[in-house]
Amino acid sequence: MKRKKKKKDKNEYRKNKKNNYKRIVLKKLLKCTFKISCISFIFITILGCMYGYSEVSKLKYEIGELESKLHKKTIERDNIQVEVDLLTRSKDIEKKANEELGMDYPKENQIKYIEVSK
């Protein structure tokens, strides 16, 4: 068994005791700063994630608004297409020409034939 050497001088003993105390305080300080840095890193990471989720939710909200606008515009386009189809049907054109403009097919006595020589 090894025996510890006895301290010969009181000053040397006090100096060693001070150094041990400084080492202990330094270790405690390092542990404390490590814990604080870990906690702050976790806190910053959580805040970063929350910010990311908030941005994603904002973008989803904008996408929803744009999709609803697109749906409204699609319905409006379809309604206009139906109106165009109604207005360009030949029977409807004939009916409007007859009713509003008083146009009708020519009668036999109104038709004139022109001969063209070749």
PyMOL commands that place a pseudoatom at each C-alpha (Angstrom):
pseudoatom trace, name=CA, resn=MET, resi=1, chain=A, elem=C, hetatm=0, pos=[0.000, 0.000, 0.000]
pseudoatom trace, name=CA, resn=LYS, resi=2, chain=A, elem=C, hetatm=0, pos=[1.088, 3.425, -0.804]
pseudoatom trace, name=CA, resn=ARG, resi=3, chain=A, elem=C, hetatm=0, pos=[0.945, 6.023, 1.809]
pseudoatom trace, name=CA, resn=LYS, resi=4, chain=A, elem=C, hetatm=0, pos=[0.343, 9.612, 1.067]
pseudoatom trace, name=CA, resn=LYS, resi=5, chain=A, elem=C, hetatm=0, pos=[3.226, 11.849, 1.746]
pseudoatom trace, name=CA, resn=LYS, resi=6, chain=A, elem=C, hetatm=0, pos=[2.657, 14.190, 4.563]
pseudoatom trace, name=CA, resn=LYS, resi=7, chain=A, elem=C, hetatm=0, pos=[2.788, 17.865, 3.914]
pseudoatom trace, name=CA, resn=LYS, resi=8, chain=A, elem=C, hetatm=0, pos=[5.771, 19.350, 5.538]
pseudoatom trace, name=CA, resn=ASP, resi=9, chain=A, elem=C, hetatm=0, pos=[4.808, 22.949, 5.407]
pseudoatom trace, name=CA, resn=LYS, resi=10, chain=A, elem=C, hetatm=0, pos=[1.554, 24.705, 6.336]
pseudoatom trace, name=CA, resn=ASN, resi=11, chain=A, elem=C, hetatm=0, pos=[1.931, 27.140, 3.464]
pseudoatom trace, name=CA, resn=GLU, resi=12, chain=A, elem=C, hetatm=0, pos=[2.233, 24.299, 1.003]
pseudoatom trace, name=CA, resn=TYR, resi=13, chain=A, elem=C, hetatm=0, pos=[-0.887, 22.709, 2.504]
pseudoatom trace, name=CA, resn=ARG, resi=14, chain=A, elem=C, hetatm=0, pos=[-2.835, 25.970, 2.202]
pseudoatom trace, name=CA, resn=LYS, resi=15, chain=A, elem=C, hetatm=0, pos=[-1.641, 26.469, -1.374]
pseudoatom trace, name=CA, resn=ASN, resi=16, chain=A, elem=C, hetatm=0, pos=[-2.756, 22.959, -2.334]
pseudoatom trace, name=CA, resn=LYS, resi=17, chain=A, elem=C, hetatm=0, pos=[-6.087, 23.469, -0.606]
pseudoatom trace, name=CA, resn=LYS, resi=18, chain=A, elem=C, hetatm=0, pos=[-6.594, 26.739, -2.534]
pseudoatom trace, name=CA, resn=ASN, resi=19, chain=A, elem=C, hetatm=0, pos=[-5.696, 25.050, -5.812]
pseudoatom trace, name=CA, resn=ASN, resi=20, chain=A, elem=C, hetatm=0, pos=[-8.106, 22.186, -5.091]
pseudoatom trace, name=CA, resn=TYR, resi=21, chain=A, elem=C, hetatm=0, pos=[-10.848, 24.683, -4.286]
pseudoatom trace, name=CA, resn=LYS, resi=22, chain=A, elem=C, hetatm=0, pos=[-10.155, 26.587, -7.527]
pseudoatom trace, name=CA, resn=ARG, resi=23, chain=A, elem=C, hetatm=0, pos=[-10.288, 23.327, -9.515]
pseudoatom trace, name=CA, resn=ILE, resi=24, chain=A, elem=C, hetatm=0, pos=[-13.581, 22.361, -7.879]
pseudoatom trace, name=CA, resn=VAL, resi=25, chain=A, elem=C, hetatm=0, pos=[-15.094, 25.810, -8.541]
pseudoatom trace, name=CA, resn=LEU, resi=26, chain=A, elem=C, hetatm=0, pos=[-13.827, 25.712, -12.127]
pseudoatom trace, name=CA, resn=LYS, resi=27, chain=A, elem=C, hetatm=0, pos=[-15.347, 22.254, -12.677]
pseudoatom trace, name=CA, resn=LYS, resi=28, chain=A, elem=C, hetatm=0, pos=[-18.674, 23.423, -11.249]
pseudoatom trace, name=CA, resn=LEU, resi=29, chain=A, elem=C, hetatm=0, pos=[-18.561, 26.529, -13.434]
pseudoatom trace, name=CA, resn=LEU, resi=30, chain=A, elem=C, hetatm=0, pos=[-17.818, 24.437, -16.530]
pseudoatom trace, name=CA, resn=LYS, resi=31, chain=A, elem=C, hetatm=0, pos=[-20.674, 22.059, -15.723]
pseudoatom trace, name=CA, resn=CYS, resi=32, chain=A, elem=C, hetatm=0, pos=[-23.019, 24.969, -15.193]
pseudoatom trace, name=CA, resn=THR, resi=33, chain=A, elem=C, hetatm=0, pos=[-22.017, 26.682, -18.466]
pseudoatom trace, name=CA, resn=PHE, resi=34, chain=A, elem=C, hetatm=0, pos=[-22.336, 23.363, -20.315]
pseudoatom trace, name=CA, resn=LYS, resi=35, chain=A, elem=C, hetatm=0, pos=[-25.852, 22.866, -18.935]
pseudoatom trace, name=CA, resn=ILE, resi=36, chain=A, elem=C, hetatm=0, pos=[-26.843, 26.434, -19.806]
pseudoatom trace, name=CA, resn=SER, resi=37, chain=A, elem=C, hetatm=0, pos=[-25.441, 26.109, -23.324]
pseudoatom trace, name=CA, resn=CYS, resi=38, chain=A, elem=C, hetatm=0, pos=[-27.292, 22.793, -23.854]
pseudoatom trace, name=CA, resn=ILE, resi=39, chain=A, elem=C, hetatm=0, pos=[-30.547, 24.271, -22.583]
pseudoatom trace, name=CA, resn=SER, resi=40, chain=A, elem=C, hetatm=0, pos=[-30.134, 27.380, -24.760]
pseudoatom trace, name=CA, resn=PHE, resi=41, chain=A, elem=C, hetatm=0, pos=[-29.344, 25.199, -27.806]
pseudoatom trace, name=CA, resn=ILE, resi=42, chain=A, elem=C, hetatm=0, pos=[-32.484, 23.146, -27.210]
pseudoatom trace, name=CA, resn=PHE, resi=43, chain=A, elem=C, hetatm=0, pos=[-34.531, 26.312, -26.701]
pseudoatom trace, name=CA, resn=ILE, resi=44, chain=A, elem=C, hetatm=0, pos=[-33.206, 27.869, -29.924]
pseudoatom trace, name=CA, resn=THR, resi=45, chain=A, elem=C, hetatm=0, pos=[-33.888, 24.631, -31.821]
pseudoatom trace, name=CA, resn=ILE, resi=46, chain=A, elem=C, hetatm=0, pos=[-37.462, 24.533, -30.548]
pseudoatom trace, name=CA, resn=LEU, resi=47, chain=A, elem=C, hetatm=0, pos=[-37.974, 28.183, -31.512]
pseudoatom trace, name=CA, resn=GLY, resi=48, chain=A, elem=C, hetatm=0, pos=[-36.577, 27.463, -34.975]
pseudoatom trace, name=CA, resn=CYS, resi=49, chain=A, elem=C, hetatm=0, pos=[-38.972, 24.558, -35.426]
pseudoatom trace, name=CA, resn=MET, resi=50, chain=A, elem=C, hetatm=0, pos=[-41.918, 26.645, -34.259]
pseudoatom trace, name=CA, resn=TYR, resi=51, chain=A, elem=C, hetatm=0, pos=[-40.971, 29.421, -36.694]
pseudoatom trace, name=CA, resn=GLY, resi=52, chain=A, elem=C, hetatm=0, pos=[-40.739, 26.867, -39.519]
pseudoatom trace, name=CA, resn=TYR, resi=53, chain=A, elem=C, hetatm=0, pos=[-44.157, 25.444, -38.676]
pseudoatom trace, name=CA, resn=SER, resi=54, chain=A, elem=C, hetatm=0, pos=[-45.662, 28.938, -38.585]
pseudoatom trace, name=CA, resn=GLU, resi=55, chain=A, elem=C, hetatm=0, pos=[-44.242, 29.704, -42.035]
pseudoatom trace, name=CA, resn=VAL, resi=56, chain=A, elem=C, hetatm=0, pos=[-45.586, 26.403, -43.373]
pseudoatom trace, name=CA, resn=SER, resi=57, chain=A, elem=C, hetatm=0, pos=[-49.044, 27.156, -41.975]
pseudoatom trace, name=CA, resn=LYS, resi=58, chain=A, elem=C, hetatm=0, pos=[-48.988, 30.649, -43.538]
pseudoatom trace, name=CA, resn=LEU, resi=59, chain=A, elem=C, hetatm=0, pos=[-48.116, 29.133, -46.901]
pseudoatom trace, name=CA, resn=LYS, resi=60, chain=A, elem=C, hetatm=0, pos=[-50.859, 26.520, -46.552]
pseudoatom trace, name=CA, resn=TYR, resi=61, chain=A, elem=C, hetatm=0, pos=[-53.341, 29.304, -45.793]
pseudoatom trace, name=CA, resn=GLU, resi=62, chain=A, elem=C, hetatm=0, pos=[-52.225, 31.202, -48.907]
pseudoatom trace, name=CA, resn=ILE, resi=63, chain=A, elem=C, hetatm=0, pos=[-52.507, 28.031, -50.982]
pseudoatom trace, name=CA, resn=GLY, resi=64, chain=A, elem=C, hetatm=0, pos=[-56.072, 27.542, -49.715]
pseudoatom trace, name=CA, resn=GLU, resi=65, chain=A, elem=C, hetatm=0, pos=[-56.978, 31.117, -50.660]
pseudoatom trace, name=CA, resn=LEU, resi=66, chain=A, elem=C, hetatm=0, pos=[-55.462, 30.710, -54.125]
pseudoatom trace, name=CA, resn=GLU, resi=67, chain=A, elem=C, hetatm=0, pos=[-57.250, 27.411, -54.673]
pseudoatom trace, name=CA, resn=SER, resi=68, chain=A, elem=C, hetatm=0, pos=[-60.598, 28.990, -53.740]
pseudoatom trace, name=CA, resn=LYS, resi=69, chain=A, elem=C, hetatm=0, pos=[-59.923, 31.872, -56.159]
pseudoatom trace, name=CA, resn=LEU, resi=70, chain=A, elem=C, hetatm=0, pos=[-59.010, 29.357, -58.851]
pseudoatom trace, name=CA, resn=HIS, resi=71, chain=A, elem=C, hetatm=0, pos=[-62.248, 27.452, -58.212]
pseudoatom trace, name=CA, resn=LYS, resi=72, chain=A, elem=C, hetatm=0, pos=[-64.293, 30.668, -58.497]
pseudoatom trace, name=CA, resn=LYS, resi=73, chain=A, elem=C, hetatm=0, pos=[-62.525, 31.637, -61.722]
pseudoatom trace, name=CA, resn=THR, resi=74, chain=A, elem=C, hetatm=0, pos=[-63.084, 28.161, -63.153]
pseudoatom trace, name=CA, resn=ILE, resi=75, chain=A, elem=C, hetatm=0, pos=[-66.807, 28.400, -62.407]
pseudoatom trace, name=CA, resn=GLU, resi=76, chain=A, elem=C, hetatm=0, pos=[-66.897, 31.875, -63.964]
pseudoatom trace, name=CA, resn=ARG, resi=77, chain=A, elem=C, hetatm=0, pos=[-65.090, 30.595, -67.078]
pseudoatom trace, name=CA, resn=ASP, resi=78, chain=A, elem=C, hetatm=0, pos=[-67.511, 27.690, -67.404]
pseudoatom trace, name=CA, resn=ASN, resi=79, chain=A, elem=C, hetatm=0, pos=[-70.492, 30.057, -67.130]
pseudoatom trace, name=CA, resn=ILE, resi=80, chain=A, elem=C, hetatm=0, pos=[-69.029, 32.305, -69.836]
pseudoatom trace, name=CA, resn=GLN, resi=81, chain=A, elem=C, hetatm=0, pos=[-68.381, 29.265, -72.029]
pseudoatom trace, name=CA, resn=VAL, resi=82, chain=A, elem=C, hetatm=0, pos=[-72.035, 28.244, -71.639]
pseudoatom trace, name=CA, resn=GLU, resi=83, chain=A, elem=C, hetatm=0, pos=[-73.119, 31.765, -72.627]
pseudoatom trace, name=CA, resn=VAL, resi=84, chain=A, elem=C, hetatm=0, pos=[-70.826, 31.682, -75.675]
pseudoatom trace, name=CA, resn=ASP, resi=85, chain=A, elem=C, hetatm=0, pos=[-72.216, 28.302, -76.686]
pseudoatom trace, name=CA, resn=LEU, resi=86, chain=A, elem=C, hetatm=0, pos=[-75.770, 29.608, -76.338]
pseudoatom trace, name=CA, resn=LEU, resi=87, chain=A, elem=C, hetatm=0, pos=[-75.005, 32.722, -78.366]
pseudoatom trace, name=CA, resn=THR, resi=88, chain=A, elem=C, hetatm=0, pos=[-73.219, 30.888, -81.184]
pseudoatom trace, name=CA, resn=ARG, resi=89, chain=A, elem=C, hetatm=0, pos=[-75.773, 28.154, -81.869]
pseudoatom trace, name=CA, resn=SER, resi=90, chain=A, elem=C, hetatm=0, pos=[-77.213, 28.614, -85.350]
pseudoatom trace, name=CA, resn=LYS, resi=91, chain=A, elem=C, hetatm=0, pos=[-80.811, 28.084, -84.251]
pseudoatom trace, name=CA, resn=ASP, resi=92, chain=A, elem=C, hetatm=0, pos=[-80.506, 30.823, -81.649]
pseudoatom trace, name=CA, resn=ILE, resi=93, chain=A, elem=C, hetatm=0, pos=[-78.869, 33.164, -84.153]
pseudoatom trace, name=CA, resn=GLU, resi=94, chain=A, elem=C, hetatm=0, pos=[-81.654, 32.460, -86.651]
pseudoatom trace, name=CA, resn=LYS, resi=95, chain=A, elem=C, hetatm=0, pos=[-84.327, 33.061, -84.011]
pseudoatom trace, name=CA, resn=LYS, resi=96, chain=A, elem=C, hetatm=0, pos=[-82.769, 36.380, -82.902]
pseudoatom trace, name=CA, resn=ALA, resi=97, chain=A, elem=C, hetatm=0, pos=[-82.340, 37.532, -86.486]
pseudoatom trace, name=CA, resn=ASN, resi=98, chain=A, elem=C, hetatm=0, pos=[-85.964, 36.725, -87.195]
pseudoatom trace, name=CA, resn=GLU, resi=99, chain=A, elem=C, hetatm=0, pos=[-87.385, 38.292, -84.020]
pseudoatom trace, name=CA, resn=GLU, resi=100, chain=A, elem=C, hetatm=0, pos=[-85.142, 41.281, -83.362]
pseudoatom trace, name=CA, resn=LEU, resi=101, chain=A, elem=C, hetatm=0, pos=[-84.022, 42.284, -86.860]
pseudoatom trace, name=CA, resn=GLY, resi=102, chain=A, elem=C, hetatm=0, pos=[-87.027, 41.044, -88.827]
pseudoatom trace, name=CA, resn=MET, resi=103, chain=A, elem=C, hetatm=0, pos=[-84.834, 38.921, -91.088]
pseudoatom trace, name=CA, resn=ASP, resi=104, chain=A, elem=C, hetatm=0, pos=[-86.265, 35.890, -92.825]
pseudoatom trace, name=CA, resn=TYR, resi=105, chain=A, elem=C, hetatm=0, pos=[-85.281, 33.490, -95.596]
pseudoatom trace, name=CA, resn=PRO, resi=106, chain=A, elem=C, hetatm=0, pos=[-85.769, 35.000, -99.069]
pseudoatom trace, name=CA, resn=LYS, resi=107, chain=A, elem=C, hetatm=0, pos=[-88.904, 34.114, -100.948]
pseudoatom trace, name=CA, resn=GLU, resi=108, chain=A, elem=C, hetatm=0, pos=[-88.975, 32.776, -104.494]
pseudoatom trace, name=CA, resn=ASN, resi=109, chain=A, elem=C, hetatm=0, pos=[-89.703, 36.153, -106.034]
pseudoatom trace, name=CA, resn=GLN, resi=110, chain=A, elem=C, hetatm=0, pos=[-86.790, 37.759, -104.127]
pseudoatom trace, name=CA, resn=ILE, resi=111, chain=A, elem=C, hetatm=0, pos=[-84.152, 35.368, -105.468]
pseudoatom trace, name=CA, resn=LYS, resi=112, chain=A, elem=C, hetatm=0, pos=[-82.216, 36.503, -108.552]
pseudoatom trace, name=CA, resn=TYR, resi=113, chain=A, elem=C, hetatm=0, pos=[-79.845, 34.211, -110.365]
pseudoatom trace, name=CA, resn=ILE, resi=114, chain=A, elem=C, hetatm=0, pos=[-76.800, 35.598, -112.132]
pseudoatom trace, name=CA, resn=GLU, resi=115, chain=A, elem=C, hetatm=0, pos=[-75.103, 33.738, -114.932]
pseudoatom trace, name=CA, resn=VAL, resi=116, chain=A, elem=C, hetatm=0, pos=[-71.361, 33.810, -115.024]
pseudoatom trace, name=CA, resn=SER, resi=117, chain=A, elem=C, hetatm=0, pos=[-69.520, 32.976, -118.182]
pseudoatom trace, name=CA, resn=LYS, resi=118, chain=A, elem=C, hetatm=0, pos=[-66.417, 30.861, -118.014]
for i in range(1, 118): cmd.bond("trace and resi %d" % i, "trace and resi %d" % (i + 1))
show_as sticks, trace
zoom trace
